[in-house]
Amino acid sequence: MTEASALPGQPRGGVIAGQATARARCVLAPNPSPMTLDGTNTWIVAEPDSDLAVVIDPGPLDESHLRAVIDTAERAGKRIALTLLTHGHPDHSDGAARFAELTGSAVRALDPALRLGDEGLDAGDVITTGGLELRVVPTPGHTADSLSFHLPADRAVLTGDTILGRGTTVVAHPDGRLGDYLDSLRRLRSLTVDDGVATVLPGHGPVLNDAQGAVEFYLAHRAHRLAQVETAVEAGHRSPAEVVANVYADVDRSLWPAAELSVRAQLDYLGEHGLIES
């Protein structure tokens, strides 16, 4: 889901797999690509003294990965009691139905089409499985259904694709909207300022130990790209493809189709705010 190689915040270093905080452990899915970085981070989250665990983003439909997640939890003496989704992109959610079969756990998501069970997820919900506290934070923008999960006891936030451990994320137009994404970043910045969140546990890439720095980087990056797009349009580059070739010339061409999604979202945003002709 990345569109650039710049590094936000201060990463822990290397591929993240294993224990990241007192309550969060990552099992890395075997689906590396330019879009998924090292693969999808599947998170097992639980209170240290509880025998119940929550899994966030079981990842792709890969039987060996799903069973590795279960085995990792069981080796820690925990049973998976609930599955949560940050959003519906296949690299995060395609394995959810099979994972539910294997574990007997419900799947909760913002999108009703992704739920398995009676409950969904909404802004302000608090998950309390096995004494664990996870607060649902709406972070639309990458997709309309994107959520993050605040883990207060570890001063951490699980961000899915809203903030990555390396590079920056795509605003997946037309489902994703730049205005929503900027609001989501500001919401996450408030968590770092007002709630003491220090650690980002992303959906791809390494853990970030400077959550506020990561958010500030993302906001600055978006402002910089938006200004570049506006300048490109003023210079006569009218189509999204032309803007991508001008603005993203330093980005691997294999990522240009994803960059074009973000450019379309940026052009919509600039048009809505009267900064360019719609």
C-alpha positions in Angstrom: 0.0 0.0 0.0 3.0 2.3 -0.2 3.7 5.0 -2.7 7.1 6.3 -1.5 10.2 5.0 0.3 10.6 7.8 2.9 10.6 6.5 6.5 8.3 8.0 9.0 9.2 8.2 12.7 11.8 6.0 14.2 11.4 2.3 13.3 12.5 -0.4 15.6 14.5 -1.8 12.8 14.2 -4.7 10.4 11.1 -6.8 9.7 8.8 -6.8 12.7 7.8 -10.3 13.8 7.4 -11.4 17.4 6.7 -9.6 20.6 6.4 -5.8 20.0 4.8 -4.6 23.3 3.8 -6.3 26.5 0.4 -7.1 24.9 1.0 -7.2 21.2 2.8 -9.9 19.1 3.1 -9.9 15.3 2.9 -12.9 13.0 4.1 -11.9 9.5 2.1 -13.2 6.6 4.1 -14.7 3.7 2.7 -12.2 1.1 5.6 -9.7 0.5 5.2 -7.3 -2.5 5.9 -3.7 -3.4 2.4 -2.9 -2.1 2.5 -5.0 1.1 6.2 -4.4 2.0 7.4 -7.4 4.0 3.9 -8.8 4.2 0.8 -8.3 6.2 1.3 -7.9 10.0 -1.2 -10.1 11.8 -1.4 -8.9 15.4 -2.2 -11.1 18.4 -3.2 -8.9 21.4 -3.9 -10.0 24.9 -3.4 -9.3 28.5 -0.2 -11.1 29.8 -2.1 -13.0 32.5 -5.2 -13.8 30.4 -5.8 -17.0 28.4 -7.9 -15.1 25.8 -6.5 -13.2 22.8 -7.8 -10.9 20.1 -6.4 -11.2 16.6 -6.3 -8.1 14.3 -6.2 -8.7 10.6 -5.7 -12.4 10.0 -4.4 -11.5 6.6 -4.6 -13.4 3.3 -6.3 -16.7 2.8 -3.1 -18.7 3.4 -3.7 -21.8 5.5 -0.1 -22.1 6.8 -0.2 -18.5 8.0 -3.6 -18.8 9.7 -2.4 -21.9 11.5 0.8 -20.2 12.4 -1.2 -17.4 14.1 -3.2 -20.0 16.1 0.0 -21.9 17.0 1.7 -18.8 18.2 -1.2 -17.9 20.4 -1.5 -21.5 21.8 2.2 -21.6 22.6 1.6 -18.5 24.7 -1.2 -20.3 26.5 -3.9 -18.3 24.8 -7.1 -19.1 22.9 -8.2 -16.7 20.2 -11.6 -15.4 21.2 -12.2 -12.6 18.7 -11.0 -11.4 15.3 -11.0 -7.7 14.3 -10.4 -6.1 10.9 -8.8 -2.7 10.3 -10.4 -2.6 6.8 -11.5 -4.8 4.0 -8.6 -5.0 1.6 -7.8 -8.6 0.8 -4.3 -8.7 2.2 -5.9 -8.0 5.6 -9.3 -9.7 5.4 -9.4 -12.6 2.9 -8.4 -15.1 5.6 -11.0 -14.0 8.1 -13.8 -16.4 7.3 -11.4 -19.4 7.3 -9.8 -18.1 10.5 -13.2 -17.9 12.1 -13.8 -21.6 11.2 -10.5 -22.6 12.7 -10.8 -20.7 15.9 -14.6 -20.4 16.4 -14.2 -16.7 16.9 -16.5 -14.0 15.6 -15.2 -11.4 13.1 -16.0 -7.8 13.8 -15.5 -5.0 11.2 -16.9 -1.7 10.3 -18.2 -3.0 7.0 -21.2 -5.3 7.6 -20.2 -7.5 4.6 -17.1 -8.5 6.4 -18.6 -9.4 9.8 -19.2 -13.0 11.0 -21.4 -12.7 14.1 -23.9 -10.3 15.5 -21.6 -7.4 16.4 -19.8 -4.9 14.2 -17.4 -2.1 15.1 -18.2 1.6 15.5 -16.4 4.7 16.6 -16.0 4.7 20.3 -16.5 1.0 20.9 -14.3 -0.5 23.5 -13.2 -4.2 23.2 -12.7 -5.9 26.6 -11.9 -9.5 25.8 -10.0 -11.2 28.5 -9.6 -8.0 30.4 -7.9 -6.4 27.4 -8.9 -2.8 26.5 -8.9 -1.8 22.8 -10.6 1.4 21.8 -12.0 1.7 18.3 -10.8 4.8 16.5 -12.3 5.7 13.1 -9.6 6.5 10.6 -11.2 6.6 7.1 -9.2 7.9 4.2 -7.1 5.0 3.0 -10.5 3.3 2.6 -13.9 4.4 3.8 -14.0 1.5 6.3 -10.5 2.0 7.8 -10.3 1.7 11.6 -7.4 1.9 14.1 -7.3 0.4 17.6 -5.9 2.2 20.6 -4.2 0.0 23.1 -3.9 2.3 26.1 -2.1 -0.1 28.4 0.8 -0.2 26.0 0.5 3.4 24.9 0.2 2.0 21.4 -2.1 2.2 18.4 -2.7 -0.4 15.7 -3.1 1.5 12.5 -3.7 -1.0 9.7 -2.8 0.8 6.5 -3.5 4.3 7.8 0.2 4.6 9.0 2.7 2.1 7.8 6.1 1.2 9.3 7.9 2.2 6.1 6.9 4.6 3.3 3.5 6.2 3.1 0.0 4.9 2.3 -2.3 5.2 -0.7 -5.6 7.1 -0.5 -7.5 4.5 -2.5 -9.7 6.6 -4.6 -12.7 6.6 -5.0 -13.4 4.7 -1.8 -10.7 6.6 0.0 -10.9 10.4 0.3 -8.1 12.8 1.1 -10.1 15.1 3.4 -11.1 12.1 5.5 -7.5 10.9 5.6 -6.2 14.2 6.8 -8.8 14.3 9.5 -7.8 10.7 10.5 -4.2 11.7 10.8 -5.1 14.6 13.0 -7.2 12.3 15.1 -4.2 10.0 15.5 -2.0 13.0 16.4 -4.5 13.8 19.2 -3.9 10.3 20.6 -0.2 11.0 20.7 -0.6 14.4 22.3 -3.6 13.9 24.6 -3.4 10.2 25.4 0.3 9.5 25.4 0.4 7.1 22.5 4.1 6.5 21.7 4.1 3.4 19.5 2.6 2.6 16.1 1.8 -1.0 15.4 1.2 -0.9 11.6 -0.4 -3.2 9.2 2.8 -3.5 7.2 6.4 -2.8 8.0 8.3 -2.4 11.3 7.0 -0.9 14.6 7.4 2.8 14.9 8.6 4.0 18.3 7.9 7.7 17.6 4.2 7.8 17.0 3.9 11.6 17.0 6.9 11.9 14.7 5.3 9.4 12.3 2.0 11.3 12.2 3.7 14.7 11.7 5.7 13.1 8.9 2.6 11.9 7.2 0.8 15.3 7.5 3.9 17.1 6.1 4.2 14.5 3.3 0.6 15.0 2.3 0.9 18.8 2.3 4.0 18.5 0.2 2.4 16.1 -2.3 -0.7 18.2 -2.5 1.3 21.3 -3.3 3.2 19.4 -6.0 0.0 18.2 -7.6 -1.5 21.7 -7.6 1.7 23.0 -9.2 1.6 20.2 -11.8 -1.9 21.1 -12.7 -1.1 24.7 -13.0 1.8 23.7 -15.4 -0.7 22.0 -17.7 -0.6 18.4 -16.5 -4.3 17.7 -16.5 -4.9 14.0 -16.4 -4.0 11.8 -13.3 -1.5 9.9 -15.4 0.3 13.1 -16.5 0.4 14.3 -12.9 1.8 11.0 -11.6 4.6 11.1 -14.3 5.4 14.6 -13.2 5.1 14.4 -9.4 6.0 10.8 -8.8 9.0 10.6 -11.1 11.2 9.6 -8.1 8.9 6.6 -7.3 9.3 3.1 -8.6 7.1 2.9 -11.7 5.6 -0.3 -10.4 3.9 1.8 -7.8 2.5 4.4 -10.3 -0.9 2.7 -10.6 -1.3 3.0 -6.8 0.1 6.6 -6.9 -2.6 7.4 -9.5 -5.3 6.5 -7.0 -3.8 9.0 -4.5 -3.5 11.6 -7.3 -7.2 11.2 -8.2 -8.0 11.7 -4.5 -5.8 14.8 -4.4 -7.4 16.3 -7.5 -10.8 15.7 -6.0 -9.7 17.5 -2.8 -8.2 20.4 -4.7 -11.3 20.8 -6.8 -13.6 20.6 -3.8 -11.7 23.3 -2.1 -11.6 25.6 -5.2 -7.8 25.3 -5.6 -8.1 24.0 -9.1 -10.8 23.9 -11.7 -12.9 20.8 -11.2 
